[in-house]
Amino acid sequence: MTNRWKPSVTVAAIVERDGKFLLVEEHTPEGLRLNNPAGHLDPGESPAEGCAREALEETAHLFTPTALVGVYLSRFQREITGEDITYLRFAFCGSLGDLQLGRALDTGIVRTLWMTPDEIRASSDRHRSPLVVRCMEDYLAGQRFPMALIYTDAAVML
């Protein structure tokens, strides 16, 4: 029997305030990169819960997802190791809450920053993935889907 293909499930927060988007600058094997606050879905959580957790860990801000911006499939091949990864990303927009004073940013996160759409488009060579721009563009185009579109069975929480 061959190995079953399993894409890595990730969640991302698309946060806009006053015409700027919240990004994180993070260390990666490819160097310092820009990304949406994002990360892997953990066992026992829904995609929305995972997004809120990742946003808090990477920005020290509370985040409440209110709509699904989109579901994205992306492939990344790491030049250094030849690793071939497929990501399945659930991107949410929502409301950014208070900064949690004294909370350290997740390992590898250097800082948070606010960038305009033009600044984000102009920095594509520094993006962790092409989904940084795609999610922003979909958000700017008004793409929103109800949270009820994603159902998480209770057995996931066990």
C-alpha positions as CSV (number, residue, x, y, z in Angstrom):
1,M,0.0,0.0,0.0
2,T,1.3,3.5,-0.8
3,N,1.5,6.3,1.6
4,R,-1.7,8.4,1.8
5,W,-1.3,12.0,0.8
6,K,-2.1,14.4,3.7
7,P,-2.0,18.1,3.1
8,S,-1.0,20.3,6.1
9,V,-4.1,22.1,7.4
10,T,-3.4,25.7,8.3
11,V,-5.5,28.7,9.5
12,A,-4.8,32.4,8.9
13,A,-6.2,35.7,10.2
14,I,-6.8,38.4,7.6
15,V,-6.9,41.6,9.8
16,E,-7.5,45.0,8.3
17,R,-7.7,48.3,10.2
18,D,-7.7,51.8,8.6
19,G,-6.6,50.5,5.2
20,K,-3.7,48.5,6.5
21,F,-3.2,44.8,7.1
22,L,-1.6,43.1,10.1
23,L,1.3,40.9,9.2
24,V,4.0,39.1,11.1
25,E,7.7,39.0,10.3
26,E,9.1,35.5,11.1
27,H,12.2,33.4,10.8
28,T,11.9,30.6,8.3
29,P,14.4,28.2,6.7
30,E,14.3,30.5,3.7
31,G,15.1,33.6,5.8
32,L,13.1,36.4,7.3
33,R,9.6,36.3,5.7
34,L,6.3,38.1,6.0
35,N,3.1,36.2,6.6
36,N,-0.5,36.6,7.8
37,P,-0.8,35.6,11.4
38,A,-1.2,31.9,10.6
39,G,-0.2,28.4,11.6
40,H,-1.2,24.7,11.8
41,L,-4.5,23.5,13.0
42,D,-4.0,21.6,16.3
43,P,-5.8,18.4,17.3
44,G,-9.1,19.0,19.2
45,E,-9.9,22.5,17.7
46,S,-12.1,23.8,15.0
47,P,-10.6,25.9,12.2
48,A,-12.0,29.1,13.8
49,E,-10.6,28.2,17.2
50,G,-7.2,27.4,15.6
51,C,-7.2,30.8,13.9
52,A,-8.0,32.7,17.1
53,R,-5.2,30.8,18.9
54,E,-2.6,31.3,16.2
55,A,-3.4,35.1,16.0
56,L,-3.0,35.4,19.7
57,E,0.3,33.4,19.7
58,E,1.8,35.4,16.8
59,T,0.5,38.9,17.5
60,A,-0.4,38.9,21.3
61,H,-3.8,40.2,20.2
62,L,-7.2,38.5,20.8
63,F,-8.9,37.8,17.5
64,T,-12.4,36.7,16.9
65,P,-13.1,35.2,13.4
66,T,-16.4,36.4,12.0
67,A,-16.3,35.2,8.4
68,L,-14.4,32.8,6.2
69,V,-12.5,34.6,3.4
70,G,-11.6,31.5,1.5
71,V,-10.2,28.0,1.5
72,Y,-6.9,27.7,-0.4
73,L,-4.7,24.9,-1.6
74,S,-1.0,25.7,-2.1
75,R,2.1,23.7,-2.8
76,F,5.6,24.6,-1.5
77,Q,8.9,23.0,-2.4
78,R,11.7,23.8,0.0
79,E,14.9,24.4,-2.1
80,I,17.3,23.6,0.8
81,T,15.9,20.1,1.6
82,G,13.7,19.3,-1.4
83,E,10.7,18.9,1.0
84,D,7.4,19.0,-0.9
85,I,4.5,20.3,1.2
86,T,0.9,21.0,0.3
87,Y,-1.1,23.4,2.5
88,L,-4.8,23.5,2.9
89,R,-5.5,27.0,4.4
90,F,-8.7,28.3,5.9
91,A,-8.4,32.1,6.0
92,F,-10.7,34.1,8.3
93,C,-11.4,37.8,8.8
94,G,-12.8,39.1,12.0
95,S,-12.3,41.5,14.8
96,L,-9.0,42.3,16.5
97,G,-9.2,42.6,20.2
98,D,-7.0,44.0,22.8
99,L,-3.2,43.5,23.0
100,Q,-2.4,41.1,25.8
101,L,0.3,43.1,27.6
102,G,3.3,41.1,28.7
103,R,2.5,38.2,26.3
104,A,5.5,37.1,24.3
105,L,5.2,36.4,20.6
106,D,5.5,32.8,19.4
107,T,9.0,31.3,18.7
108,G,10.3,32.6,15.4
109,I,8.1,35.7,15.2
110,V,10.3,38.8,15.2
111,R,7.6,41.5,15.1
112,T,4.1,42.4,14.0
113,L,3.6,45.2,11.4
114,W,0.8,47.0,9.6
115,M,1.2,47.4,5.8
116,T,-1.0,48.9,3.1
117,P,-2.1,46.7,0.2
118,D,0.4,48.4,-2.1
119,E,3.3,47.8,0.4
120,I,2.2,44.1,0.6
121,R,2.1,43.7,-3.2
122,A,5.5,45.4,-3.5
123,S,7.1,43.0,-1.0
124,S,6.1,39.7,-2.6
125,D,9.7,38.5,-2.7
126,R,9.6,38.5,1.1
127,H,6.3,36.6,1.5
128,R,6.2,33.2,3.1
129,S,3.7,32.1,0.5
130,P,1.7,33.5,-2.4
131,L,-1.4,33.2,-0.2
132,V,-0.4,36.3,1.7
133,V,-1.4,38.4,-1.3
134,R,-4.2,36.2,-2.5
135,C,-6.0,36.2,0.8
136,M,-5.7,40.0,1.0
137,E,-7.0,40.5,-2.5
138,D,-10.0,38.2,-1.8
139,Y,-10.7,40.2,1.3
140,L,-10.5,43.5,-0.5
141,A,-12.9,42.1,-3.2
142,G,-15.4,41.6,-0.5
143,Q,-15.2,37.8,-0.4
144,R,-16.9,36.5,2.8
145,F,-18.6,33.3,3.6
146,P,-20.6,32.5,6.7
147,M,-18.9,30.7,9.6
148,A,-21.5,28.0,9.4
149,L,-20.0,26.9,6.1
150,I,-17.4,25.0,8.2
151,Y,-18.8,22.3,10.4
152,T,-16.7,20.7,13.2
153,D,-18.1,17.4,14.5
154,A,-18.1,17.1,18.3
155,A,-15.8,14.0,18.0
156,V,-13.0,16.3,17.0
157,M,-13.0,17.7,20.5
158,L,-12.6,14.4,22.2
